Amino acid sequence: MTGVSEKEREVSSSGGLQAVAAFIGQYLRRPFSFYLISLLSIAIVPSFIFSLVILKRSLDAQEQVVTSLLRASTGSVTRIVEREVEGMLTTLRVLSTSSAVDLRDMRAFYDRASIALADADSYLVVIDRNHNQRLNTRLPFGNPLARASDPESVELAFKSKGPLVSGVFFGNADGRWVFNVYLPVRLASGEEYLLGLTQDAAGMAKAVNRSTLSPGWSAALVDGQGRVIVSSDVSVKSGDRFFLGKLPAISIGVSNISENGRDYRVATEFSVVTGWRIVAWAPRETVDAPMLWSFLWLSLGAIIFASIAVAGSLTIARLLSQGVKLLASDARRLGAGEPIEPRRYMITEVEAVSAALARAAAVRTKAEGEIRFLMREVAHRSKNQLTVIQSMLNQSAYSTEDAPEFAEAFRKRIAGLARSTDLMLANAALGVDFRELAENQLQPFTPDDPHRIVLAGPPLRLDTQMAQTLGMALHELATNAIKHGALANGTGIIRLEWSVSREAIAIRWREEGADIAPTEATSRRGFGTVVLERMLGMALHAELERKMHPDGIEWHIRIPRESDRKAPGEAAS
């Protein structure tokens, strides 16, 4: 049971594999265009994917470069701002060391500060512990002064006991948005004052110049309260709340922020000296535009090239299909035996197949012609052989007196004819070699000593008609020799010699050492003589000469070399 079960499983598995193979074979039967487009897809799709990978890596590298440039730009802005503020603090420290910082001599301090700040964009204020302005170089000395416009920063500066940079605020005396740099001082009397340098917020515009930013990017200085000090974007005003409210109070680096349904790419830097933030931003679509355009151009190029490739493939497939259809038509004509002419094709391989079909048609036509010719020849030769057999029958009956002798003579003559026919069939294309024909016909008569039959002559090929006639002639000559001539005793010799010239083929049959009387040989005319005189003379237009010698007979046969009797490959020497 186990063996049967395993065999059944093997048969089932084999049947399943055959079914799968049949399904795959049926599924894969597709037009040439399908495989051509599939080949193009195999070539194009991986290239497109590889291009996308390279593009992504390139854009990532580009984004890293842009990020580095943005951080460098924000860092540069930070250094500009801090350098400006440090300069203001240095000025305040120099002024704070003056002995003129005394409420009893505020006029002298005003004059000295005015001279020191003559070429500066800022002006000096002195604020007491009650937030009152005691001095302001922006206004003439002696003018009434209001309280400080930024009391929170003033109070914080008094408490910090150190330098302080305020946020942006609206200056009442200036009528514009400004910021202060404060330095607390304590007089010998114990009184505390703030020395402050006030500067317009617009004066920091040089720090956020668009020339230092990448295209599409904007930058702004934002104070600790989230108010804009100055911005490169004209739509973002000084003193306004910075529109990116989700920006952390302290953040460094590049990040993505969504605000009011719009995504932004933001780079920030924090200034420790001022407490301000330097912010650079750009809409995400602006940042992603190069990648998007690169992808669109790549996709467009891929679509264009793929369309061109597909169109070219379909054109080539159509040309091939047309060529294959014409080849199929030629193949059907070849099967029907019709002549085919080679066609011109754009594809050389198809043209080669067409030429091969044309050659095959020509070969078939030639072969059919040869077959028809051979059939006619077979019919003609069959008639000739029937005539020859009839002559052999008549002569055998005439030359013999009893039935056994008649049968034996007729059998031998039929065997000689068969041997000639075998040679003709075996050498139909090249012709029958005369030496092979002679050896074949004389072989049944060859004595124990083969040297008693001597053959000599050049290579000579005969056509089938000549070979058949000469074969019968040689058979009859050998039959006469074994009965009455050189082969009738144990010492006679037969010499068969031939030669070839441009005009004729000459054959000499000479018997030596025969025990016959010349008068007897002359008076006897058997079937061999009839064959030689009638058939050679009539069929081959041969000239015959018969001589009698005391020791045997001699025949000279001269066959003209007419063009209608030339055999293929016939030797000329």
C-alpha positions, 0 to 999 in steps of 0.5 A: 500500500505504501508503494502504491501511495508513493507512486500515486503521490508522484503521479499527482505531483507530476500532473500538478507540475504539468498543469502549472507549466501549461498555465505559465506557458499559456499565460506567457503567450503574448505579442512581441510588443508585450515582451518588448515593452516589458524589456523596456520596463525592466530597463527603465523602472529600476533606472527611475527608482535609482534616479529617485534615490539619487535625487533624494540623497542629493536633496538631503545633502542640499537640505543639510547644506541649507541648514548649515548655511542658515545656522551660519546666517543666524549665527552671523546675525547674532554676532552682529547684534551682540557686537553692537550691544557690546559696543553700547555697553562699553560706551556706558562703562566709559561714561560711568567712570566719569566723576560728572555723574553727579546730580549737582553737576548734571550739566557737565555730564550732559555736555560730555555725553553729548560730545561722546555720542555725537557720531552715534545712533544712540542717545544717553538717558539717566534714570533714578530709582523712582523711574524718573528721567534725570537726563536725556541727550535726545532733548535739550538740557533743561527740558521737562522729562517724563518717566521711563517708558519701560518701567519693567526693564528699569526695575529689573535692571536696578535689581540685577545690579548688572548690565541689562538689554531691554526688549523693544518698547515705544519711546514717548520722547522719540515717538518710535520703537526703541530698545535700551542698554542699561548699566546700574551705577551707585554714587558715593552718596549711595544713590543709584541710577541707571545709565542707558543708551537708547537706540532705534529698533530700525537701527538693527536692520543691518543685522537682518539684511536679506543679502545674508539669507537664502532666497525665500527666507526672512529673518527677525530679531525677537525680544524675550517678550516675543515682540519683533525688534526688527525684521527683513519682512516688511509685513512684520512690523517692529513692536508686533507680536512675532506671528510664530507663537509656537516658537519656544522661548529658547531654541537653537537649530532648525525645526518645522512649525505649523501656524494657522494651517501653514507649515514653516521651516524655522532656524533659531539662534539665542543671544546670551548677551541680549536675551533676544532670539534671531529667527529665520523662517520660510514657508515649507512649500518654498523650502520644498519647491526645489525638491518638488520641481526636481521630482516633477522634472524627473517625472516629466523626463521619465514620462517623456522618455518612457513615452518615446521608448514605448512609441519606438517599441510599438513601432519596432514591434509593428515592423516586426509583426508585419515582417512576421506576417509576411514571412508566415505568408511566404511560408504558406506559399512555400508549403503550397509549392509557389515561387517566393521572391526575397523581400526587403525589410528594415530589420536585417534578421527578418530579411535574412529569414525571407532570403532563406525562405526564397532560397528554400523555395528555389531549392524545392522548385529545383528538387521538384523539377529533378523529381519530375525529371527522374520520374520521366527518366525512371519511366523511360528507363523502365521502358528501355529495360523492358525492351532490353529484357524482351531482347534478352528473352528472345535471344536466350530462347533463340540461342539455347535448345533446352529449358534449363540452359535457357533459364540459366542464360536468362538469369545471368543476363538479368543479374548483369542488368541488375548490377548495372542498375544498382550502380546507376542508382548508387551513382545517379548524381555523379555518374557511374565509374567505368572501372567500377562498372567493369569490375562489377560486370566481370566479377561473376566471371573472374577466375581463381587467378584475378591477374587473368583479367587486366583493366587499364584506363583513366578515370571515366564517369558515364551517364546512366544510359551509357553505363547500362548499355556498356554494362550489358555489353561487358556482360555478354563479352565475358559470357562469350569469353567463358564459353568460347574465349580466353576464360574457357581454359586455365591460361587465357587473359582478358585485357580491357583498356580505355582512353578518353579524348575530346572527341570520343571514348575508345574501348579495347577488349582483347582476349589472349590465349583462347582455344578457338579457331578463327573460322568458328569465331567468325561464323558465330553471332550470339546475343553479345554480338547483337548487343554490341552491334545493335544497342551500342550502335543505335543507343550510343552511336558507337563505331565497332570494329571486330578482329580475330587473332589466332589466340582470341578475339579483339573488339574496338569500340569508339563512342562519340562524346556528344553533349547530350550524352555527357555525364556529370563529372566525366573525366577528360583524360 
